[in-house]
Amino acid sequence: MADRGVRVASGIAAGVVVIGVAEIVSVLISPDSTPLQAVGGWIIDHTPTGFREWVIGLVGTDDKLLLFVCMGVGAFLLSALAGVLEQVRRPIGSALFVVFGVLSTIAALGRPEATWTWAIPSILGVIAGILLLRSLIERAERSADVTEFAIERRQLMRGIAIAIVAGGAVGLVGRVIGLRSRSVANERAEVTLPPPATPAPPVPAGADMQIPGISSYLTPNSDFYRIDTELTVPQVSKDDWSLRIYGMVDREIHLKYGDLAARPALERLVTLTCVSNPVGGDLIGNASWLGYRLDDLLKEAGPHPDADMVLSRSVDGFTAGSPLAVLLDGRDAMLAVGMNGQPLPTEHGYPARLVVPGLYGYVSATKWVTELEVTRFDRAQSYWTERGWSPQGPIKTECRIDTPRAHGTYPAGTKLTIAGVAWAQHRGINAVEVRIDQGEWQPARLAAEPSIDTWRQWAFDWEAAGSGVHTVWVRATDGTGAVQTADVADPVPDGASGYPSLTVRVS
């Protein structure tokens, strides 16, 4: 009987080959048809909301990396178990791979853009893995009966190592070729954005206080948060992209990317916020967006009087439901094609996405958008409302402390500048107040406000006095006079609330 180490290694080698063969076969079909991609997509779609929010609160925008790591560990353990069981009671190990293949095939075929060919990578990968597993286990059993067991075992382990390296290399090559073959990076680099017919107002110097540690007024594209349901970034060519506006309208509209050039473009400063952002969190960013007015596009289609929602759909099947009245109330909701003076980065929706001031992203900021269905809230649900989130999604008045760092220690008499950002998109920020411990609320200094659709920097100077631990609290007042609520709420179902705070020690 083969020893346990050989059995475990045989199973791992077979598992690597399953993934490697599936990856290289997917080059001819779609990089998203591989087992890990398909299973990962299924996990994202079926993860309970509470657990998802806990993970995002723990790792932020690294949630997809964590999922890949967990899937890799799971595949490693499953493969090792298959190797052990295949030798102990054949063909249970092979059966484990079959079950994995069936489940990954079902997951692949369930993706919105899938065709029947998406089953092929999982099927061929599992067949190759089972053949290798059975071959290795049979050879291990034969080697256990010969006199030169140690020599045979070394040779067998060498063969297993070669299989692992070869399978991993094939998988890596397949992944790289698949991603590069559909990459639109070169196309995007050659795109020339249209000049805006209505440029954004210039950002005055006073909009950025230049305080060390505070978030810059404009968030660089590379630092802008990314939250979506895709494990890998969709690659959509502008030549293949189109937008369909249909449903409860007088006339259906179809637009190609080239058709947009005949329309007047606008440029606006807008802060986007994720509904998953915890109090004081960083799932928020401010950018200059270039695009085309959504209200003009919708009015051309002629929405029916009884319609009240626009269900936007992404190329990957994601949907978001936006209140029609909000999109038509005159705010600068747009079909965006540019971000901070550049074509949209692929991870932020190239070639086109939606940007709607005043709504959380889960009901408005659809990336890689291809459809706008005019409908009603009582007739359709979007991706996240089906999972228990509120259907409307107006952004709450909130603020954040960027500096100083929490739990820092400072000598008595130190002059500290407490600073951060506050936001209430499409209402603006009228005031920010700071409270030390249970003292009185005191007004903070405010930066200039180029737009009510963006965040606003604030700062408060405090002379640290009195030794011990002190708690700093902050609250904002929006342009309507409404004060940020102290009521603590989790992100689910319509955004977190409460006062952000930090503690410092004065010695």
N, C-alpha and C positions, 0 to 999 in steps of 0.2 A: 504493500500500500504506500502511495506517495506521501511524503511528510507534509505537514500543514503549510509550511512556508512555500513549497512548490505549488500547492493547490491555490493558495491565496494569490501568488504571483501570476499563475496561469489565468485566474479569473480577471485580474487587473489588466493583463495584456489583452484579453478578449474584449474587455470593456473599452479600452483605448482604441482598438481596431473598429469596434462598432461606431464610435464617434468619428474616428478618422475617415472611414469609408463613407459614412453619411455626409460628412463635410465636403469631400471631394466630389461626390455625386451631385450634391446640391448646386455646384457650380453650373451645371447644365439646366437647373430648374429655378431655384431661388435660394439665397442664403438664409431666408427665414423658414425654409422647409426642414431644417436639420432638427434632430430630436431635442437638443438643448434649447433652441430657439422656440420650438413649438410648445414644449412643456413649460418653459419659462413664461410664454405668453398666456398659457392656460392658468398658471399660478397667479399671475398678475390680475387676470380677470376674475378669479374666484377667491382671492384673499379677503377675509372678513375686514370690513372697514376699520374697526377698532384696532386690529393687529397691524394693518397697513399704516395707520397714523402713528402707532407706537414705534414702528420701524423708522418712519421718516423723521420722527422726533429724535430718534437715537442716532441715525447716521445721515440724515438730510438727503442731499442729492446723490449720495453714494448708495442709494437703495438698490439700484440695478446691479452694481458691482457685487454687493452683498448677496443678491439672489444668485448670480453666476457662481460665486464661491460656494454657496450652500448646495447648488445643484451639482457642482463638481465633486464636493465631498460625498454627497449622496450617491452619485454614480460610482465613485471609488469604492464605497462600502458595499453597494449592491453587487458590483463586479467581484469583489473579494469573496463575498458570501456565495455567489454563484460558483466560483472555483472550488470552494470547500464542498458544497452540496453535490456538485457534478461527480466528484469522486466517491463520496459516501453513498449516495443513492442516485445513480444516473436514471433519467435525465433531468433531475430537478433543477440543476444549475442552468441547463439549456432552456428549461421552461421559464426561468426567471427572465432571461433575455427575451424570450418570446413575449412574455407579459409586458415588458418594457417597450418592445417594438410595437405591440398593439396599442398601448396607451399613447405613445408618442405619435403614432400614425393618426389616431383619432384626434389628438390635439392639433396636429398639423392640418388635417382636413377641416378642422373647425375654425381656422383663421379666416377672417373676412375676405382676403384676396386669394385664398387657396383654390387650386384645381386638383383633379385626381392625381396628377403627377407628383404632388407634394407627399404622397405616401411612399414613393420610391426610395428616397434616402434612408428612411428608417428601416424599410424592409431589407434592402441590400446590406445595410450596416449590420443588422442583427444576424442575417445569414452568414456573413463573413465572420462575425464574432463567435457564433456557435461552432462553425467549422474549426476555427482556431482553438477554441476551448476544448473541444472533444479530442482534437489531435494532441494537444499538450498533455491532457490528463492521461490519455492512453500511453503516450511516451513515458510519462512519469511513472505509471504503473509497471511498464516493462523495465525501466531502469532500476526500480526497487528490487528486482529479482536477480540482477546480475552481480557478479563478484566485485567488479570495479565500480561499486555504487558511487563513490565520491567523484570519480572522473565523469561518470554519466550524469551525475547531478549538476556538476559544474557546466557541462556542455548544455544541459537542458536549461539551466538558469541563464546561460549566455544567449540561447535562442529566445527565451522569454524577454530578456532585455532588448534584444534586437527588434522583436515584435512590438514592444512598447515604444521604442524610439521611432521605428518606422511608422507605426500607427499615428503617433503624435505628430510626426513631421508631415505626413499626408494630410492630417486634419488641419494643421496650421496652414499648409499651402492652399488647401481648399478654401479655408476661411479668408485668407488674404486675397486670393484670386476672385472669390465671390464678391467681396466688398469693393475691391478696386474696379471690377468689371461694371459695377452699377454706380460707382461714385460720380457725383456731379460737381466735384470740386473744381475741375478744370473749366467746365461750363460756367460755373458761378463766377470764377475769376475774370471771365471775359464779359460779364454783364455790365452794361452802362445804365445807371439809374436815370430816370427822367428828371429834369429840373422841376422843382415844385412850383405850381402856379400860385400857391399860397404858402410861403415858407413859414416855418415856426418862428416865433419871436426870438431875437437873440438872447442868449443866457447872460444876464448881467453878472459882473464880477461878484456882486453881493449875494448871489445865489449859493455860492460855495464859500463857506467860512474858512476853509483851509486850516482847520483845527486838526492836529495829529490824532489819528484814530477814528475820525468821523468818516462816514461813507461819503464818497464823492457825489456831487449832484447828479452827474451822468454816470451810469454803470457801464464799464467797458463790456463789449460783447463777450469776451472770454470769461468774465466774472459773473455774467447774468445767470441767474438760477435756471435750471431746467427740470421741470416735472412733467412727465407724460407717461403713457402706458406702453411705450415701445422699448424693447431690450436693446435694439440697435436702431440708429437713426434712419428713417426712410429717405431714400434717394429718389427724388422726383425731378425729371428734366422739365425745363420750362417749355420745351417743344411738345412734350406729352401732356402737360398740365392743362386742365380746363376747369371752369366753374359753371355749374348748372344751378339756376335759380328756378324753383318750381313749387308745386303744391297748390295752396290756396291763393293763386295769383291769376290775373287776367291774361297774362302772356308769359310763357316760359322763355328764359333767357339762357343762352350758352355763350360763354366767353373763353377765348384762348388768350394765352399770355400776350401775344402780339396785339390783340384787340385793345389792351389796356393803354397802349401808347397814344391812342387817339383821345384819351380822357385826361382832364386836368388832374394833376397829382397834388396832394397836400402833404405838408410836413408838420408834425405835431410832437410835443413833449408829453409822454404818458408814462406813468408808473404802473407796472403790472404787479399783482399780488396773488399768491397761491392761497387758496382757502385752507390748506394744511399748515400754513404758517402759524407757529405757536406765538404766544405773547412774547414780544422781544426777539422773534426769530428773524432769519435772514432769507426766507423764501419770497423775496421782493426785490425789484430792481427798476431803475428809471432809465429811459432811453429816448432818443429822437427817432420817430418812426416816419417813414415815407409810404404813402399809399393812396387809395382811392375811396371816396366817401361811400359808406355802406348805404346811407339813406338814399343817395342818388340811384344806386343799383336796385334797391328794393322798390323805389317808387316807379322806376321804369317797368318793373314786372307787374306792378299794380296789385298790392296785397288786398285780399277781400276784407270787408269791414269787420267780420267776425273772427278773423285770424288774430292771435295774440302771442305767437311764439315763432322764432326762427331756429330750426334744428340744423346746425352746421355739422357737416360730416367730413372727416379727414380721409386721406387716401388709405389709412390703415384701419378704417372702420370706426374710429372713435367719434362720438357725437357730443355736442353741447347744445343746450337749449337756452336761448337768449330771449328775454321779453321783447317783443316787436316794438312796443311803445318806446322802450329805451333806445333802440337802434334808430328810431325816427324822430327823437325829441330834439335834434339839433346838435347834440354833442359830437365830437370828432371821432365817431366809430368808423373804422376803416378796414379795407382789405389791404394789408400792408405788404410791401415788397422790399422795403429797405429798413435798416436798423443802424443808427449812429453813422450815417453816411455811407454804408456799405450795403450790397445785396444781403438779404436775410442769410445768416449762417444756416447751414443745413439743419443743425440741431434746434434751431428756432423757427423752422417752418419753410425754408426755401422750397419753392419759389414764392409762395404766398400764404399768408395766415391772417387771422382776425385779431384786431386790437380794439377793445371797447373800454373807454374810461369809466370807472365806477363800478365795474362788475368783477367779481373774482374770476380767475382764469378758467375754472371748471365749467362755467356757464357761458364763456365768451371767447376765450383766447385760442380757438382751434388752429393748430398748426397743420401745414400741408393740406389746407382746406380745398375741397373739390365740389361740395354741394351745399346749397342753402335751401332748405325746405321750409316754406312758409306754412305753418300749421297751428295747432292749438295745444295748450298744456294738458287739456283733458283728453287728447287723442294720441299723444306721443310722449315718451320719456327718453332722456339722454343717458349716456353711459353712467354718470355718477348719481343721478337722481334715482336710477334703478337700484342703486346700492345704498339708498337711505339718506342722501344729501338733499338739502333744500332746493326747490326748483328755481328760485329767483336769483339768489347770490349777490345782493348789493354789498359793497365793501364797507366794513365798519371803520369808525374813526379810531385810529391806533397810533402808537408811537413806539420808539425803541431807544435804548441807551447804548451808544456805541463806545463811549469812553467816559470814565476810566475803566480799567478791567475790574471785574468782580473779585472780591476777597483780597484786594490789594491792601498793603499796610503803608501808612503815611505818617510822618512826624506831625505833631500838633502844630498848627499854624500854617501848614501847607495850603497854598492857594490852588485848589483843584478846579479845572474846567470840566463840568459835566455836560456832555453833548451827545446829539443823536439826530434822528430824523422822525418826522411825524407825517401822517398821510390820511387823507379822506378824499379820494379821487372824485372829481367833478363837484366837490363842495369846497375844497380848499381848507387850509389851516389858518385860523385866526389867532390862536394863542396856544402856548405850551407852558405848563406850570410844573414846578419841582417842589417836593416836600422832603425835608430831612427828618427822619424818624416820624414822630407824631406832631411835628410843628405845623406852622401855617403854610399854605400853598403860596409860592412866590413865582412871579412871572419870569420866564426865560427870554433871552434875546432870540429874535427870529431872523433868519436869512431872508433875502429877497425871494419873492414868489413869482417866477415867470409864468406859471400856469397853475390853475386850480386842479389840474389833472395829474399833478406830480407831487412827490413828497417834498417836505420843506425842512431844512436844517434848523436846529435850535441849539442854544448853548446857555449854560448857567454857571456863574462863578461862585464858588463856595470856599470859604476859609475853614478848613477842617479844625474844629475845636472840640475839646472834651474827649478825653481818652476813652477807648472802648470801641465797640462795634456799632456802626451807624448804618441805617437803611435809607437808601435814596429811592424815592418814588416819583413817577412822572405821569402826567396826563395831558391830553390835547383837547382843544375845542375847535370844532370845524367851522366852516364858513356860514352855516345856518345858526350858529350859537349853541349847538348841541355839544355837551361835554362828554368825553369818553367815559364809558361806563366802568364802574369798579366791579361789577358782577363778573365773577370768574366763570368762563365757559370753555370747553374743549373745542377744537376745530370742527368736529362733527356736531350738528349738521350744516351750520351756516357761518363758520368762522370763529376763531378764538376771541376772547375778550378778557378784560382785566387790566390792571395797571402794571406796567413793567417796573422792575425794581432790581437793585443790586446792593450788596453790603460791602462796606470798607471798614478797615480797622485803623483807628487813630491812636498812636502811641505817644 
